[in-house]
Amino acid sequence: MMEELKNWNSLDDQPPVSEIEALRYLNDHTIEDKELLAVLYVALAYHRIKRHPEEDSLADQFIDEARVLDRNHSLVNDLYESQQMMQAYTLLKQTPLEQWVLHETDHDSAKGKKARAIYADLKELKEHWDEDLAKKTILDANSRLKLYQEVYEKIVALEEVVVEAITSIENRRIRIPVKEVNERARELSDDQDELYKRLPEFLTNRSNQNPLESFDQMVGLHDVKGYIKRYYHFLKYQQRRKSFGFSMVDEPGLHMIITGNPGTGKTTIARLLANIYHELGILDTKEVVEVNRSHLVGSYVGQSEENTMNYVKQAIGGVLFIDEAYSLKREGQTGNDYGQAVIDTLVSAMTSKEFGGKFAVIMAGYPEEMRQFLWSNPGLRSRFPEQNHIELPDYTMDELMTIAERTALDNDFFFTEQALKQFTSLIDKERVDDSFGNARTVKNLVMKTVFQKGASEAEKDKHHWLDHMRIEEQDLSWEDGNDQEETSPLDQLDELIGLQNVKNEVRKLSSFVQAQQKRKEKGYPVVPIQLHSVFSGNPGTGKTTVAEIYAGILKQCGLLKRGHMVVVSRSDLVAGYVGQTAMKTKRKIREALGGVLFIDEAYALYNGGRDDFGKEAIETLVDEMTKHNENLVVILAGYQHEMEQLVESNPGLSSRFKKYFEFPDYKEEELLEMTHLHAEKFGYHFNEWADEFLLEKYKDHRIRGNGRFVSNIVNEAIQFQAIRVMEEETIDMNELAQKDLEQAWNAVRRES
């Protein structure tokens, strides 16, 4: 790369390194070669000038640095001279040359006033002109600098003539060189255009992009770009045919549907389409009127129609862009929802003689919702032919990283190589479900990182300009800022009472997952990881608690992105009529993506083949597990025998649930320990007789409910103790006596 940079010798060619590459190289290397360093600064200045067409102090600093390092380098001189010429052109353009006209018929006082105004402008021009450059010896007769010097000489000569004119007027002499002043002013006006023509293309080619070039600069969207190019040439062809008098009855029209997930560029493409329509002369303006449901739908009869027509009139000559258009037609809407009135009014306006063909409608939204919306509105669907539908894909990780780097650079930051790798994992954690905001989320993450850098480094002394642009690994640490004091999931597992076999299984699985992750990082073959599990056991044996810890462990291993747990039962998945169970189940699965879906008493979904709704939930679950792969872990929980029946009832379940965790009932010593632990959480303790009483009861009775039973006993005992506290003033408020536990035992046993 650096060899290519050394061979770069013309500003008419792009630098062989990007701005980010140049920044990283400068950041990572100590460069002893002054010539190479000077050219690197020229490349940086080149890119900055392209990004900041107006005056940019950092670009000026880079050019000054390059001149200090190697003043005689042709590229350094060329860029400095070009920049001065650009500044000269800008100054001449800002100077009112068209007003530098003296009239023979004007009174002497008017001529004097005009001459003094011209003199002030000339003085301003000279102050911003580089006098050393204007007097530099030029060996190349074709050098663009020659024109720069000629213009300067004309400014000096005109200044002398104007001074002579002012002196003549002040001394009341009749000799005022009106003609000469006017001619020289006209020459400067002509030179202004000539200066522009002599400038390098990268300084002048700033705002002349056509819409197709703007499309090409967007990240990704390869197929969409191809379609837009074909669509552009088709429209151009149609315009040419119309100029010959041809017409087309079945013309596809300008109305467009753009679908895609959040942040895929729907609004940006709508604006670029408006530019295309305007450039081709199809629409009068490139203005886009952006609306959504809240702008169009009113709260009383007639208001929706009025709102819609007001926005249609605003969009005449341009584009009406309706975001999330499907929200106009809500599922099961009542007579008080006027979304349908908007649709009817819009269709009418699109086809009317008064407004039809005078504006374009572009509707945008999520793919599936837009598809259903159009199929439920045949009148609307017919106005948007199939070839006018654009579906924008989600960005790939490489494309998202390009967007991240561009966003950082637009804000004058750059990622180090190490920080860029770490930023990839931040994006990956956000890519959990359809709500992922693509480019929007990435930009938010970059700006969050910038905020973190600014907040943490505000008081630090920065010695080099690179320090203010560099994003390093520690600038991304905001993501882990709140996790430092939390107990690790494996430690939480160890703190649980009993369940030794479950702990061993979870630890074994955790080690296996981590080992496979390491093999993946090193490029070794990876054994498929079976994470979906069946937790079988009686109530209160800790299934839900372990599932939560299990989710945390999988997040810590890097396998789950969120590590949360969504607990559901049959009623959360199954609906009362055909077709709704699948939707209900999918909704819960979407909620659990990136974490664990815990289905409690899962056997209730299976009813020996007599329950079509439960069967539909199971089939939907199997399909979604395949679709989301490692982005979802499902845990089925319930009694052992019933769970075995459930898994065997569906081949899809039996092939996906290979991991079984058996939760045994707690032993009496474990139940006693749990009782103590639960009481201690609230600051209570037992007297010695209470302890003996509990152990005897746990040995003599089969405890149904396990941990749940223990929790109920303690809660009841605390309430019975409260009665004694209120009646007797001298007792220990934190001690639970045998009497409290006897009453609690009898109460809980009756309820169970």
N, C-alpha and C positions, 0 to 999 in steps of 0.2 A: 504493500500500500504506500509506504513512504517513498519507494523508488518511483512509483507512478506520480507521486506528488512532486518529486524533484524534476520530473520530465514535463510537468505542466507549464506551458509557456505562453498561453493566450487567454485573455478574459472572454474571448468569444466562445471558448469551450468551458463546460461545467468543470468545477474542481473534481478530481478523481476520488475525493473523500466527502462523505456527508458531513453535516455540521456536528452530528452526534459522534461520529467516528473521530473527528478532529478534536472535540472536547475530551473524549475518553483518552485519546492518545496523549494529549497534553497533560491530562490528569495522572496518567499511569507511568509516564516516562520523564526522565531528566534528559533534556535534549541539548547536547553540547554543540551540535552543528548549527551555526547561526543562520546559514542560508536556508536550511530545512525549516528551522523555527520561524523565520521570516515568511516563508511560503505558507506555512501552517496558519499563521496569523492572517495572511491574505485570504486564504480559503474561508476562515471564520468570518472575516469582514464581508466577503462576497455573499455568503449565506445570510448573514444578518441584514445586509442591505436589501436582499430579495424579500426577506420576511418583514422588514420595517422600511417601506418605501420612503417614508418621511425621514426627517433627521434622526439619527441614532447615535447617541454619545459613545456607546460601547463599540460600534463599528469604527468610529473615529479613533478610539483608543487603540484598537487592533492595528489600524493603519499606521498610527504613530509608532507603535511597538515595532512593526515591521520595518519602518524607515530607520529607526535607531539601530536595528540589527543588521540591515543590509540595504543601505540607501541606494546603491547602484544596481540592484536587481531589477531587471526589466519589468517583471510582474508587479513588484512593489511600486515602481514609478508609474506604471500604467494605471494601476488602481487609484493611486493618489491623484494623478492628473485627471482621470475620468471622474472621480468624486468632485474635484474642483470645478470641472466643466459642468457637471450636473448641478452643482450649487450655483454656478454662474447662470445657467439656463433658468433655474428656479427663480433667481433674483430678478432677471430680466422679465420673466413672465409675471412676477408680482408687481413690477414697476409699471405705472400707467403710461407706457410709451405712446399710446394713441392720443394722449392729452398733451404731448410735447409739440404742440403746433402754435407758432406765432402768426398772427394775421396782420398784414400791412395796414389794414383799416382800423385796427385797434388803437385806442389812445395810448400814449406813452406809459401812463401809470399802469394800464392793464398789461402792456407788454413787459414792464418791469416786474409786475407781480408774477406773471407766468414764467419769466426767465429765472426769478429767484426760486420758484418751485422746482424747475428743471435742475437747477444747480444743487438743490438739497437732495434730490433723487440721485444725481450723479455722484455726489459726495458719499452717499450711503452705499452705492455700488462699489466704489473704489475701496471703501473700508473693508468690504467682504471679499475683495479680489486678492489672490495671492500674488503680491508684487514680484517676489523672487521667481515664481513660476512664469509670470508674464514677461520677465526679462531674461529667462534662461536661454542659453545658446542651444539651438536645435540643429542636429546633424541630419536628421531624416526630413527631407522636404515634404513627405506625405504625412508627417505626424499630425494627429488631431490637435496637438498642443498649439500648432501654428495659428489655427482659428482663434483659440483662446487668447493668444497674444494680440492678434489683429483686433479683436473686439475690445480688449483693454486699451489699445492705442486709440481706437475710435472714441472710447469713453473719455480718455485724457484730452484728445483733440476737441471733442464737443464741449468739454468743461471749459477749455480755454476760450472757445468762441462765445459761450454763454457768459463767462466772466467779462469778456470784452463788451458784450451787449449790455450787461448790467451797469458797467462803468460808463458806457456811452449814454445810457438813459439818465443815470444819476448826475452826469456832467452836462445834461441838456444838449448833447450833440445829436445830430440827426442820423449818424451812421449806426444803424441797427441791422446786423446781418440776419434778417428774417429768413431768407431763402436758404442760407447755409445751415442754420440751426435745424430747419425743417428737413432738409435733405439728409443730414447726419442722423437725425432721429429716426428717419425711415430706414436708413441702412442698419441701425441697431435692431430695429424690429425684424428685418429680414435675417440678420445674423442669429437672432434668437431661435428661429426654426432650423437654421443650419447647424447650430450647436447641438440641437436635439438629434439631428440625423447622424452626427458624428459620434454620438455616445455608444458604448457597448450595449448589445441587445439586452443583457441582464438588468441594465438600469432603466430601460425604456419599456420592456415587455412586462408590464405590471398588471394592468387592468384590461388587457385586450383579449382575455380568454373567452372563447365561446362556451356555451353550456356543456357541450360534449367534452371539452377539455376539463371542465370542472368535475364532470362525472368520472373521468379517468383518474383524477387525483384522489377520489374516495377510496378508502381501504376496502379490499375484498370485492364482493358482489360481481364476480366475473361474468356469470350468466346474465345477470340483470343489465350489466353494462353492454353486453352484446345485443340484448333485446332493445335497449334504449337507442343504440346506434341504428339498428334496423328501423325502428319506429321513426327516428329523426329523418332518415333518408326517404322513408315512405311518405312522410308529411311533405318533405321538400319536393318529391316527385309529384304529389297531388297538387301542390301549389303551381308547379310548372304546367301541368296538364290544364289546370283551370285558366291559366293565362292564355292558353290556346283556344279556350272556349269549351273544353270537355267538362262533363259533369259525371257524378257517380251517385246513383240512387241509394245504394247500400253502403255508403261511407261509414266506417266504424266510429267516427266522431272522436271527440277529445276527452269525454268523461272516462275516468280511470279509477280502478280499485287497487289500493296498495295494502298488502297484508304482511304482517311480520310481528315477531315478539318485541317487547319494549327495547328501545335503543338500537334498532337495526337501521334507522335512517329514513323512516317513512316521511316525516315532515321535510327533511332535507331534499329528498327526491321530488316531493310535490313542488317545492320552490324551484328546483332545476327544470322540471317540466314546464312550469310557468314561464321561465326564461326562454325555453325552446319555442313555445307557442308564440311568444312575443317576437323573438328574433326572426322567425319565419313569416311574421306579419299576419298570423292567424288570429291573434288577440291583440288588442290595442295597448295593453299594459302588461307588465310582469308582476303586478301586485297580487298577493295571495291573502284572501280574507279567511282567517282561521277561526273556526267555531267548533263547539261540541254541544252536547245535549242541553246544558244549562243555558246556552245562548238562545236556543231555538224553541224549547218547550216552555209553554206558558202555564199559568195556574188556573186559568178560567177559559171558557169557550170563546174561541176567536183570537185569543192572544198568540197562540202558537202559529197560526197562519200569518198573522201580522208580523211577528218576529222573523219568520222564515223569509217573507217577501222583502223585508227591510235589508236582510243580509244578502239576498239575491241581487237587489238593486245596487248594493255596495260593490258586489263582485262583477258587475257588468263590465266587460272589456278585459277581465282577468280571470282568476281562479277562486272558487269557493271550496275550501278544504275543510272537511268534516271529520274530526278525529273521533275514534271509538263510535263510529256511526251506528253500530248494532245496539247501542244503548237507547236509541230512539224507539226500538220495539222491544219492550221488556216482556219476559215470559210471564204469562198470566196477568197481563196488565188489565186494570179495571177501566170503567168508563171515565174515571177522573184523570187517567194518564193520557195526555194529548200527543204522545210521540207519533202515533199513526197520522194525525193531522199534519205534522211536519212533513212526513214522507209523501203524503198525497199532494200537498202544496208544492213540494220540491219537484215531483214528477210533472206536475202541471206546468210549472215554470220552465222546465227543461224542454218541453215540447210545444210551448205556446209560440204564436207568431211574434209576440212582443219581445220575448226574452230568449227564445230558442236559438242556439248557435252563437249567442253573444257572450256567453261565459262557459267555463268548463267546471264540472264538479269532480273533485277528487275525494273519494272516501277511503278512510284508513282504519285499521284495527287489527286485532289478533286473527290469525287465519281461520280457526275453527268457528269462532263466533261470527265472523264476517260471512262465512259460507252459509251458516244456518240463517243468518239475517236476510241474505239475498234470496234464499230459497223460500222464505216465508213472505216475500214481497215480489211477486212476479212482475208487476208494473215497473218496479225499480230495476229488477234484474235485467230486463230487456234493454235498458238504456246503457248497460255496461257489458258489451260483448266480451266473450271469453278471451279474445286476443288483447283486450285492454285491462287484463288482470296481471299485476306484478306481485309475486310473492318473494319477500326478502328473507334469505336464510339467516340463522344465527351466525355470528362471527366465530371463526376458528380461534384457537388459543394464540397462534402466531399473529393473526390479524388483530386480536385484542391487545397483544403486546405492542404491535406497531402503533395502535391508537394511543396506548399509554405513553409511549415515547414521544409521539407527536404532541399530545396534550402537555406533557412536561416541557417540551421545547417551546411550545407556544407561550408558556409562562416563564420562559428563560430558566429552565431547570433541565438536568440530564441525569439519568441513572448510571451508576457504576455497574460493571458486569455482574458483580455479586448481588447488588441490590435488585437488579433486573430479574435474576433467577428467583430471588425471594418474593418479588412482586407477583411472579407467576402463581405461586401458591396462594397468595391473597385472592387473586382472581378465581382460582380453582375452587376455593371455599365458598365463593358467592354463586358459582354455577351449579345450583342445586336443582331448581325446577324451572317451569316456564315463566316464573316471575323475574328471572335474571334479566337485568337491564342492559346487557350487552355494552355498547359504547358508553351509554349513560352511566352505568355502574363503574366502569373502568375510569372514566373522567372523575367521578366522585371519589374513588379510591386515591387517584393521583392528588387531587386537591386536599384530601384528608392527610395525605403524607406530607404535602407542602406545609399544611397548617402545623403538623407535628414538628417539622423541621424548624419552622419559624418560632414556634412557642418554646422549644427547648434550647434554641441557639441565640435567642434575642440578646442575651447578655454577654455572649462570647465575643472575643476580639477576633475579627477576621482580617487577615493580612493580604489576601489575594482575591481577585474577582471570581476565580473558580470556586472559592469557598462558599460563595453565595448562590452557586448554580448546582452544586453537587448534591445528589440524593444518594445516601449511603445506607447500609443495612440497618444501622441503629435508628434511622429515620422511619423505618417501617415497624418499629417495636410497639407502636400504639396498639396493635392488634392483640398483643398479649398482656397489656397493662393491668388488667383486672384479675388475672388468673393466678398471680403469684402466691396468694395467701390461702388458696383453696386446698383442701386435702386431696391427694391424688386418688383416682378411682380404685386403684389396687389397695391403697391403704384403707379406704372406706370398706372394701371387701373384707379385709383382715379384721376390721373392727366388729363385723357381724358375729353374733353368737352362733356356734354350731356350724351346720352346713359344710362340713369339711370336704365332702365329696364334690359339692358344687364349686367350692373355692378352688379345688384342685383342677377341675375341668375348665373353669374360666381362666385360671392362670395358664394352663396348657394352651388354650386357644389363643390367649393374648400373646404368648411367646411365639406361637406358630405364625400369627398375623404379622408380627414385627419381623420375624425371620424372612417371610416372603416379601415384605416391603423392602428389606435390605437387598435381597436377591434381585428384585426388580430394578433398584437403583444401580446395581452393578452390571445389569444386562444379562443375568442368568435366567434360565427357564423358571417359570413360577407355577407352583401347584395351585389349582383353583381353590379359592377359599369359600367354604360353606359356612355362612354366618346365620342363616335362618335356623331358628331353634324351637324345640318344644320343651316348655317348662311344665312338668307334671308333678302334682302333689296336692295335698289337702289345703283348704283355706288357711291363711295365716302362717304359711311356712316360709314366706319371704320371697315369693316369686316376683312380685312387682318391684320390691326393693333391689333385688339382684339385677333385674332387667334394666333399671335405671343406671346402676353402676356399670353394667355390661355396655350400655350406650356410651357412657363416659370413657370407658377403656378403648372402645373402637374409635372414638374421636381422637383420643390421645395417640393412638397408633397411626392416625392419619387416614383411616379407612372411611370414616364418616365425617362429613363436612360440618354438620351442626351438632350432632351428638345429643339431640333432645329426644324425648319419648312422648308419643301420643298414645294414650290408653283408650281403648274402645271396647264395646261389647256388641252383641248382636243388634241391639236397637240402634246403634250408631251407623250400622252398615246396611241393614235390611229395611226396605220400604214396604208399604202396604199394597202396592200395585205394580204391575209389570212395567219394566223399563226404568223405574226410578232407583232400584237397588244398585245397579251398576254405577249410576251417577253419584249416588250417596257414598258408595265404597270408594270410587275414584277420588272424591273430594277429601276423604279422610287420608287416603294414601298420599295425595299431593301435600297435605298438611304435614305428613310424617317424613317426606323426602329429605335426605341428608341425616336421618336419625332412625329411630326404632318405632315400628308400629306394634304395640302390645295389645293382642286381642285376648281379653280376659274371658274365661268360660267359653273358649272358642268352639267347644263341642256343640254349643247351642245352634251353630250354623248348620249342623248336620242332623237331619231328623229321619234317618233311615230311608231317604229317597222320597219322602212324602212332602217335603218343603221346597217348592221351586224357587222361592225367594232366597232362602239360605244357600241353595245350590248356585244361584246366580251370583251371590256375593263371593262364594269360593272360587268360581270360574273367573270372575273379574280380578280377584286377588292374585290368582296364578298368572293371568295375562300381564298384570301390572308389575309383578315381581320380575318377570322376564324382561319387560320393557325397561325397567329402571336399574336392573342388575345390581351393582355394588352401591348404588345411591340410596338403597332402602334395605333395612333389615327387619324381618317380620318374626315376632315371637308369639307362638300360640300357647296359651296357658289354660290349665284345668286339671280335672281328676285324671289319673293315669289311664285307666281302662277306656274311658270315654274319648280321651285324646288319641289313643291308638286307633280307635274306630274311625274317628274323623280323618286322620291322615291316610288310612287305608281306603277311605271312601272315594278318593280322587287321585288318579295316577300322577297328576301335576303336583299335588301336595307331597305325595310319597317320594317323588324324585327330587324335591327341593328341600325337604326337612330331614336332614341326615343326623343332626345333632340333638341329642336328648339329654336334658338335665332333670334328674329326679330329686325332688325336695322331700326328705323324710320328715315325719312328725318330730317335734323337739322332745328330748329326754327331760325327765323331771328336774334334774340339776340345771339344765339349760333354761327351762321355763322359770326357775327360781332366779337365775342370773338375769334373765330378761325383765323379770318383775322389778328387781332392784334397779336395773338400768333405767327403766321407764319412770320409776318413782324419783330417782336422782335427777332426771331431766328437769323436774319442777322443784327440786330442793328438799324432797322428803326422804325419810329413812324409816326402817322397821325396828321395833324393839325385838329382843331375842325370842319372845314367845310367838310373835307374829311370824318370824322366820320358820320356826319349827312347825307351826300350824300349816303354812303354805306348802312346805316340803311334803308333809304327810298327805295333804289333800291331792297334790300333784301325783303322788305315788299310788294313791287308792282309786283315783278316777281317770277315765280316758278323757283327755281334754280335746274337745272339738273346737277348732278355731285357732289353736296354737297361739301365735303372737297376737292375733286379734283378741283372743280370750284374755290374755295377760293384760293387754291395754285396757280392756273393759273393767277387769278386776281393780286395777290401780285407780282408774278414774272414779269408779264407784266408792272405793275405800276413802279417797280424798273427800268425796261429798259427805260420807257418813262422819268422817273426822271433823268436818266443818261444823256439823251440828253440835258435837262435844265442845269445840272451841268456843262457840257462841254461848254455851250453857255454863262452862267451867273456865274461870279466868286464869287458873294456875298451870294448865297443861302446856306441854311443848307443842307449839304450832307446826313443827316440822316432823313430828313423830307419828307414824301410823301404828296403831295398837292392834292386838289380836282381835279385839272386839270389832274394829273397823273392817278388818278383812273377813271376819265371819259373816257380817252383814252383807258385805260386798259379794262374797262367794254365793250366798243364798240368792241374792238378787240376780246375779249373772246366770247362775245355773237354771233359775226359773225361766229366764228369757231365752236361754239357748235350748 
